[in-house]
Every structure is written in structure tokens, then in C-alpha cells.
């Protein structure tokens, strides 16, 4: 399965194109992306996700935004929505699947993302403990985790720049965006609570509304 994941990664690097910094909101004709393409996009993200839902964000953004299925604005909306819902972060994939392919697209991308995890558990359940104890695999996964951390950082920078490009181009508009972002970052680092995400997102949204 690791070889399969590596093969999908190589195919993406060889044939894909980097997503633009910002491409606006939803596509002109939402809901028209083929269901199979959305399933394969989710499957790729599910196979290459190591260490949590955050690692799926770069892969899904490369497909969704890079191929023009939806814009950075809609992608960010999905991330923000998943942050305030009582559900795992990965639920944002259902949102972007719905925007790109309608109800069937939402089901397809969600099934693709969760299929590898369920398949590994059901097929290799009796060997998982042995595999986890393998020191060679631990070293490999530590290297993968380090690389994915950098990938998440680059994606966060691209999304942040795209957001700044979409707001009021005046110094006051962009300054407000930077101030909200920095204040949110400080709060998240200092306040370790399950209520931090919904409170910060609600406060940030309220500040933006009051400032306009």
C-alpha cells in the first residue's frame, strides 16, 4: 500500500500543476465535476494522509483549486465551516465535494477519503500491531511526517495570501485581515481548549462584519 501511495504521489507531481494563489469563489457551474474524479481525488488524499486531517488539505486543494473545480474562497469557506461544526475536520471534504459535484460528489469524495482507513483496519487488523512495532516503518513515517509538516505550512501560506488578495486592497482592509489572523494564532497557541476553534472563528467573523 505504501508503494501504491508513492505511485499516486509521483503521478500527481509529474502530471499536476500547482494551484494558483487565489481563484475567487465557487466555479461558474458548481456541481458539474464528474463523480469518479471526485472519488479518485478523495482516495488519493486518503491514501496519502498521515498524522491527521490537516495533511489532507494540501492534496485536496491541489485538485480542487488547481484544476479549477472551485476557488480558494469556497475552499476556505469549507475549512471554516468544518471548524465550527461538531464533527472531524475532514468533514470539509464533504463540503467541497458538494460544491464541485453536488450531493453525489459529496458522497463520492467522502467515501474515497475514508475507504483506505477502513480497508486497512478490516484487511490487516491482525497484523497492525506487528507492523506498528517495526522500527523501519517508524523511521519512514517520521520522515513522511516531517515532509508533510512543510507541505501544510506552504499550503497555509498560500491560503493566507489568497485570502489577503480577496479582501479590501486598502491598507485598512488588509491590515484588519492580518490583525485578525495574528490574534487568532496567539489565542490558539495560548488557549488549549476544545472551544477555542468555534470561539475564535465566531469572534473573527463578528469583527469582520463590524468592520465593514
VENJOUR-V980092 format. One record per residue. N is the residue number from 1. RES is the residue in three letters. PHI is phi as a letter, one per 20 degrees, with the letter a starting at -180 (999 if undefined). Layout:
N/RES/PHI
N/RES/PHI
This chain:
1/UNK/999
2/UNK/f
3/UNK/f
4/UNK/f
5/UNK/f
6/UNK/f
7/UNK/f
8/UNK/f
9/UNK/g
10/UNK/f
11/UNK/f
12/UNK/f
13/UNK/f
14/UNK/f
15/UNK/d
16/UNK/e
17/UNK/c
18/UNK/f
19/UNK/f
20/UNK/f
21/UNK/f
22/UNK/b
23/UNK/c
24/UNK/n
25/UNK/e
26/UNK/f
27/UNK/f
28/UNK/f
29/UNK/c
30/UNK/f
31/UNK/n
32/UNK/d
33/UNK/f
34/UNK/f
35/UNK/f
36/UNK/f
37/UNK/f
38/UNK/f
39/UNK/f
40/UNK/f
41/UNK/f
42/UNK/f
43/UNK/f
44/UNK/f
45/UNK/f
46/UNK/f
47/UNK/f
48/UNK/d
49/UNK/e
50/UNK/c
51/UNK/n
52/UNK/p
53/UNK/f
54/UNK/f
55/UNK/f
56/UNK/e
57/UNK/g
58/UNK/f
59/UNK/f
60/UNK/f
61/UNK/f
62/UNK/g
63/UNK/f
64/UNK/f
65/UNK/e
66/UNK/f
67/UNK/e
68/UNK/m
69/UNK/f
70/UNK/b
71/UNK/e
72/UNK/f
73/UNK/f
74/UNK/f
75/UNK/f
76/UNK/f
77/UNK/g
78/UNK/f
79/UNK/f
80/UNK/f
81/UNK/f
82/UNK/f
83/UNK/f
84/UNK/d
85/UNK/e
86/UNK/f
87/UNK/b
88/UNK/f
89/UNK/g
90/UNK/f
91/UNK/f
92/UNK/f
93/UNK/f
94/UNK/f
95/UNK/f
96/UNK/f
97/UNK/f
98/UNK/f
99/UNK/f
100/UNK/e
101/UNK/c
102/UNK/m
103/UNK/g
104/UNK/f
105/UNK/f
106/UNK/f
107/UNK/f
108/UNK/f
109/UNK/f
110/UNK/f
111/UNK/f
112/UNK/f
113/UNK/f
114/UNK/e
115/UNK/g
116/UNK/g
117/UNK/f
118/UNK/f
119/UNK/f
120/UNK/g
121/UNK/f
122/UNK/f
123/UNK/e
124/UNK/d
125/UNK/g
126/UNK/e
127/UNK/d
128/UNK/f
129/UNK/f
130/UNK/f
131/UNK/f
132/UNK/f
133/UNK/f
134/UNK/f
135/UNK/f
136/UNK/f
137/UNK/f
138/UNK/g
139/UNK/f
140/UNK/f
141/UNK/f
142/UNK/f
143/UNK/f
144/UNK/f
145/UNK/f
146/UNK/f
147/UNK/f
148/UNK/f
149/UNK/g
150/UNK/f
151/UNK/f
152/UNK/f
153/UNK/f
154/UNK/f
155/UNK/f
156/UNK/f
157/UNK/f
158/UNK/f
159/UNK/f
160/UNK/f
161/UNK/f
162/UNK/f
163/UNK/f
164/UNK/f
165/UNK/f
166/UNK/e
167/UNK/e
168/UNK/g
169/UNK/f
170/UNK/f
171/UNK/f
172/UNK/f
173/UNK/f
174/UNK/f
175/UNK/f
176/UNK/f
177/UNK/f
178/UNK/f
179/UNK/f
180/UNK/f
181/UNK/f
182/UNK/f
183/UNK/f
184/UNK/f
185/UNK/f
186/UNK/f
187/UNK/f
188/UNK/f
189/UNK/f
190/UNK/e
191/UNK/d
192/UNK/e
193/UNK/b
194/UNK/f
195/UNK/e
196/UNK/f
197/UNK/f
198/UNK/f
199/UNK/f
200/UNK/f
201/UNK/f
202/UNK/f
203/UNK/f
204/UNK/f
205/UNK/f
206/UNK/f
207/UNK/f
208/UNK/f
209/UNK/f
210/UNK/f
211/UNK/e
212/UNK/e
